[in-house]
Amino acid sequence: MNTERLMELKEKYGTPLQIYDTDTLKEKMHTFLKSFQTDGIETGVIYASKAFNCKAMLRMVNEEGLYLDVVSGGELYTAKQVDFPMDKIFFHGNNKTLAELEMAKEYGVKYIVCDNAMEAEVIDELWKDAEKEIHVLLRLNPGITAHTHEYIVTAHVDSKFGIALEDKEELMGIINMFQKNEKIIFEGFHSHIGSQIFEAKAYEALIEKLMSYVKELRDVYALEVSMLNLGGGFAAYYTEE
């Protein structure tokens, strides 16, 4: 962007002014979409709107073919204002309020990432009389520590997020409850092992652990899992420049 254009924006909007380069944003989106394409399985890329949520950004996310992750009623409301397709929204978050879940139900959000057993019971009760089905992913804590700063690691055994993968009895109890509800479609699992991850081996370990559990569910309980959400966490490189 040249100086003349910058001065035009300054005169129009005043300062301080934060400017985003849409060409760069679209390039990054296309890189992710291209990198995760495969003939073997159906894939999708989800934009975490908590990173930057405004109408223009969400319109771009939709236009470029990404799904959307929201973690609050406010983020969901913004998505609604730009007519973001509700069947491409994942309602995530470890502390959803009843009002937010009711909003998701009213708006017709397709996917919810369920964080814990208490929330599972609320979802089960709330959707018993729903007009539209809800597709649910259970958030797992796989007990994997990625090599990141200790304060932003979110999936080792002591983490407060998700249900421990080792707690098979609790997990099966929740899955069985969902399967008894005609309005709930249990899709699979979500897991997030941290942020600022530079090593792909952390994701390899996560996939191996999750797929081992998926195989166990299929072999022991004849339960087919159709979706895995592996979270985010790719590192941003910072330099002296």
Long-range contacts (C-beta under 8 A, 24 or more apart in sequence): 20-52, 20-57, 22-60, 25-57, 25-60, 26-60, 26-64, 29-60, 29-61, 29-64, 29-66, 30-64, 32-66, 33-64, 33-65, 33-66, 46-90, 46-229, 48-232, 49-75, 49-78, 49-79, 50-75, 53-78, 54-78, 55-81, 55-82, 58-82, 58-84, 62-88, 72-100, 73-97, 73-99, 73-100, 73-103, 76-100, 76-103, 76-104, 76-107, 76-109, 77-103, 80-107, 86-110, 90-137, 90-229, 92-190, 94-139, 94-160, 94-161, 94-162, 98-122, 98-126, 101-126, 102-126, 104-134, 105-130, 105-132, 105-134, 108-132, 109-134, 110-134, 110-135, 111-135, 111-136, 111-137, 111-187, 112-136, 112-137, 113-137, 113-138, 113-139, 113-190, 113-229, 114-138, 114-139, 114-174, 115-139, 115-161, 115-162, 116-162, 116-163, 117-163, 117-170, 117-173, 117-174, 120-174, 120-177, 120-178, 121-177, 123-184, 124-177, 124-178, 124-181, 124-184, 127-181, 127-183, 127-184, 128-181, 128-183, 129-183, 130-183, 132-183, 133-183, 133-184, 133-185, 134-183, 134-184, 134-185, 135-185, 135-187, 136-178, 136-184, 136-185, 136-186, 136-187, 137-187, 137-188, 137-189, 137-190, 137-227, 137-229, 138-163, 138-171, 138-174, 138-175, 138-186, 138-188, 138-189, 138-190, 139-163, 139-189, 139-190, 139-191, 139-192, 140-164, 140-165, 140-171, 140-189, 140-190, 140-191, 140-210, 140-213, 141-165, 141-191, 142-191, 142-193, 142-206, 142-209, 142-210, 143-209, 144-193, 144-202, 144-205, 144-206, 144-209, 145-193, 145-194, 146-193, 146-194, 146-197, 146-199, 146-202, 146-233, 147-197, 147-198, 147-199, 147-202, 148-194, 148-195, 148-196, 148-197, 148-233, 149-196, 152-194, 152-195, 152-196, 153-193, 153-194, 154-192, 154-193, 154-194, 154-195, 155-191, 155-192, 155-193, 155-194, 161-192, 162-190, 162-191, 162-192, 165-209, 165-213, 172-221, 175-223, 187-225, 187-226, 187-227, 188-214, 188-225, 188-226, 188-227, 188-228, 188-229, 189-213, 189-214, 189-225, 189-227, 189-228, 189-229, 190-228, 190-229, 190-231, 191-228, 191-229, 191-230, 191-231, 192-230, 192-231, 192-232, 192-233, 193-231, 193-233, 194-233, 195-232, 195-233, 195-235, 196-233, 196-235, 196-236, 197-233, 197-234, 197-235, 198-235, 203-230, 206-230
